[in-house]
Amino acid sequence: MVERIDTLVVGAGQAGIAMSEHLGQLGVPHLVLEKNRVAEAWRSGRWDALVANGPAWHDRFPNREHDSCGPDDFPAKEKVADYLCSYAEMVGAPIRTGIEVRRATRLPGRSGFRVETSQGVIEAQRIIAATGAFQYPVIPPLVPGDAGVTQLHSFDYRNPGQLPDGAVLVVGGGSSGAQIADELNRAGRRVFLSIGAHDRPPRAYRGRDYCWWLGVLGLWDQAALEPGREHVAIAVSGAYGGATMDFRRLASEGITLVGVTRSFENGALHFADDLAANIADGDANYLSVLDAADAYAERMGLDLPEEPEARVAWPDPDCLTDPILELDLAQEGISTILWATGFRQDFGWLEVDAFDGAGRPVHQRGVSCEPGVYFLGLPWQSRRGSTFIWGVWHDAKHVADQIAIQRSYEAYSPAEAWA
Ligand SMILES: Cc1cc2nc3c(=O)[nH]c(=O)nc-3n(C[C@H](O)[C@H](O)[C@H](O)COP(=O)(O)OP(=O)(O)OC[C@H]3O[C@@H](n4cnc5c(N)ncnc54)[C@H](O)[C@@H]3O)c2cc1C
């Protein structure tokens, strides 16, 4: 007997849970399959000390608050996972864990899909891929495996004690790279940090967290990425109570900054001469948020405390004025390269015509070009916030609405036979 279901959601992270809530509210029969545990990424896919990048009042679904910490605290990763698990229970999400979806193909000659799982076959009228934007770690192929240095991705990093003794080069100036470099430096490691293009909004300004500012300024809901900014990382942190990610400050605390990691030759790493430009662009982004916040506060007549000190920059460190373009691993005692260089997605299991030549989903706000196939949790699926906890909830609502609309057309039959 083949099990049949109207809508199959693949993945029970925040996207799958939000999807289930909205499908449930619209009465769409559905099932969520998860190959690991609910919210697994928040348990085993993050380093030990990670806390949410946004405060608890913000990084949540609209219908429930975090109860493990105060609203302005940054919940620890396990607490975020617990929150998502209890949310799934609250909405009665029909989740089956420990079941991997291995292949989905269109049923020949009729509507729906044949879905092969690790525990048998299911037929579904619709499939929603909620398998996450940050699935598989990407390490650029720059340093050979036999270069005599430990290499690992931020996805596999847990804590400083896990790394062999010696200095560490962290590659990537986004939130992961910056936070891990900071953690290693505080643990007494000698740290080099390779920084590319980045935004670095203030942690807070004039008494409001940047999550609030980006919200009121409409930036979380900004619909499209500006061309040319596809590879700009965001450096923010809720660690140690939350502080603005300021690379000059990190340098003053002992971290050596370098530009983009370019190549490896004869035991030495080579860096682009772009550190000053990347830092300057990050500063410009930081100041643009302050300017926009000030303008908004004035226009709205908000009575918020002035904060002129937020515009005072830390002094330029030597590594910025006299950039290092080459590092000999042995000479510097670098025993580990930690790549905080991002992730890729893999939809290899979904054998349908919903992808472009590069394997990217072709969709509009999650509704794919292949009837019956939907995506959720994609970067910029509908807005900047689409991959984040609060953003995916709104995208899930849209996808569920579209499914309900399709189901109403499918349910139609003419009152009388056509003459
Ligand atoms: C280091 C890091 C920190 C982050 N911090 C924040 C933060 O502070 N605030 C915030 O809002 N966002 C944060 N994010 C972004 C985002 O919230 C998380 O990445 C979140 O886990 C994405 O949720 P998701 O449900 O889309 O994907 P995931 O959580 O990755 O869930 C997808 C699920 O699908 C399952 N799956 C995959 N393939 C299959 C298959 N074939 N069959 C069955 N199951 C499958 C996986 O096991 C997984 O559980 C962070 C991301 C990273 C990488």
The ligand as an SDF file (V2000), in Angstrom:
LIG
                    3D

 53 58  0  0  0  0  0  0  0  0999 V2000
   25.5690   29.9240   11.8890 C   0  0  0  0  0  0  0  0  0  0  0  0
   24.1670   30.3810   11.6070 C   0  0  0  0  0  0  0  0  0  0  0  0
   23.5310   31.2110   12.5190 C   0  0  0  0  0  0  0  0  0  0  0  0
   22.2310   31.6530   12.2920 C   0  0  0  0  0  0  0  0  0  0  0  0
   21.6490   32.4840   13.2030 N   0  0  0  0  0  0  0  0  0  0  0  0
   20.3960   32.9310   12.9820 C   0  0  0  0  0  0  0  0  0  0  0  0
   19.7460   33.7820   13.9270 C   0  0  0  0  0  0  0  0  0  0  0  0
   20.3220   34.1490   14.9260 O   0  0  0  0  0  0  0  0  0  0  0  0
   18.4790   34.1910   13.6770 N   0  0  0  0  0  0  0  0  0  0  0  0
   17.8120   33.7790   12.5680 C   0  0  0  0  0  0  0  0  0  0  0  0
   16.6370   34.1590   12.3940 O   0  0  0  0  0  0  0  0  0  0  0  0
   18.4070   33.0100   11.6460 N   0  0  0  0  0  0  0  0  0  0  0  0
   19.6720   32.5550   11.8270 C   0  0  0  0  0  0  0  0  0  0  0  0
   20.2710   31.7610   10.8960 N   0  0  0  0  0  0  0  0  0  0  0  0
   19.5710   31.5040    9.6170 C   0  0  0  0  0  0  0  0  0  0  0  0
   18.4500   30.4680    9.7070 C   0  0  0  0  0  0  0  0  0  0  0  0
   17.5570   30.8600   10.6990 O   0  0  0  0  0  0  0  0  0  0  0  0
   18.9120   29.0600   10.0060 C   0  0  0  0  0  0  0  0  0  0  0  0
   19.8580   28.6480    9.0720 O   0  0  0  0  0  0  0  0  0  0  0  0
   17.7550   28.0510   10.0230 C   0  0  0  0  0  0  0  0  0  0  0  0
   18.2520   26.8210   10.4600 O   0  0  0  0  0  0  0  0  0  0  0  0
   17.0880   27.8810    8.6600 C   0  0  0  0  0  0  0  0  0  0  0  0
   15.9060   27.1410    8.8510 O   0  0  0  0  0  0  0  0  0  0  0  0
   15.2850   26.2240    7.7090 P   0  0  0  0  0  0  0  0  0  0  0  0
   14.1110   25.5410    8.2910 O   0  0  0  0  0  0  0  0  0  0  0  0
   15.1090   27.0050    6.4630 O   0  0  0  0  0  0  0  0  0  0  0  0
   16.4470   25.1780    7.4070 O   0  0  0  0  0  0  0  0  0  0  0  0
   17.0890   24.1000    8.3940 P   0  0  0  0  0  0  0  0  0  0  0  0
   17.0320   24.5360    9.8030 O   0  0  0  0  0  0  0  0  0  0  0  0
   18.3990   23.7420    7.7950 O   0  0  0  0  0  0  0  0  0  0  0  0
   16.0630   22.8830    8.2590 O   0  0  0  0  0  0  0  0  0  0  0  0
   15.9890   22.0780    7.1290 C   0  0  0  0  0  0  0  0  0  0  0  0
   15.7180   20.6600    7.6030 C   0  0  0  0  0  0  0  0  0  0  0  0
   15.5360   19.8280    6.4650 O   0  0  0  0  0  0  0  0  0  0  0  0
   16.0480   18.5530    6.7480 C   0  0  0  0  0  0  0  0  0  0  0  0
   16.3100   17.8740    5.4760 N   0  0  0  0  0  0  0  0  0  0  0  0
   17.1660   18.2570    4.5110 C   0  0  0  0  0  0  0  0  0  0  0  0
   17.1050   17.4130    3.4670 N   0  0  0  0  0  0  0  0  0  0  0  0
   16.1720   16.4750    3.7750 C   0  0  0  0  0  0  0  0  0  0  0  0
   15.6580   15.3340    3.1020 C   0  0  0  0  0  0  0  0  0  0  0  0
   16.0820   15.0020    1.8860 N   0  0  0  0  0  0  0  0  0  0  0  0
   14.6950   14.5820    3.7240 N   0  0  0  0  0  0  0  0  0  0  0  0
   14.2340   14.9380    4.9640 C   0  0  0  0  0  0  0  0  0  0  0  0
   14.7090   16.0050    5.6370 N   0  0  0  0  0  0  0  0  0  0  0  0
   15.6480   16.7710    5.0640 C   0  0  0  0  0  0  0  0  0  0  0  0
   17.3240   18.8520    7.5520 C   0  0  0  0  0  0  0  0  0  0  0  0
   17.6940   17.7550    8.3540 O   0  0  0  0  0  0  0  0  0  0  0  0
   16.8790   20.0710    8.3780 C   0  0  0  0  0  0  0  0  0  0  0  0
   16.4420   19.7240    9.6800 O   0  0  0  0  0  0  0  0  0  0  0  0
   21.5570   31.2800   11.1040 C   0  0  0  0  0  0  0  0  0  0  0  0
   22.2050   30.4440   10.1840 C   0  0  0  0  0  0  0  0  0  0  0  0
   23.4920   29.9970   10.4320 C   0  0  0  0  0  0  0  0  0  0  0  0
   24.1600   29.0950    9.4160 C   0  0  0  0  0  0  0  0  0  0  0  0
  1  2  1  0
  2  3  1  0
  2 52  2  0
  3  4  2  0
  4  5  1  0
  4 50  1  0
  5  6  2  0
  6  7  1  0
  6 13  1  0
  7  8  2  0
  7  9  1  0
  9 10  1  0
 10 11  2  0
 10 12  1  0
 12 13  2  0
 13 14  1  0
 14 15  1  0
 14 50  1  0
 15 16  1  0
 16 17  1  0
 16 18  1  0
 18 19  1  0
 18 20  1  0
 20 21  1  0
 20 22  1  0
 22 23  1  0
 23 24  1  0
 24 25  2  0
 24 26  1  0
 24 27  1  0
 27 28  1  0
 28 29  2  0
 28 30  1  0
 28 31  1  0
 31 32  1  0
 32 33  1  0
 33 34  1  0
 33 48  1  0
 34 35  1  0
 35 36  1  0
 35 46  1  0
 36 37  1  0
 36 45  1  0
 37 38  2  0
 38 39  1  0
 39 40  1  0
 39 45  2  0
 40 41  1  0
 40 42  2  0
 42 43  1  0
 43 44  2  0
 44 45  1  0
 46 47  1  0
 46 48  1  0
 48 49  1  0
 50 51  2  0
 51 52  1  0
 52 53  1  0
M  END
$$$$
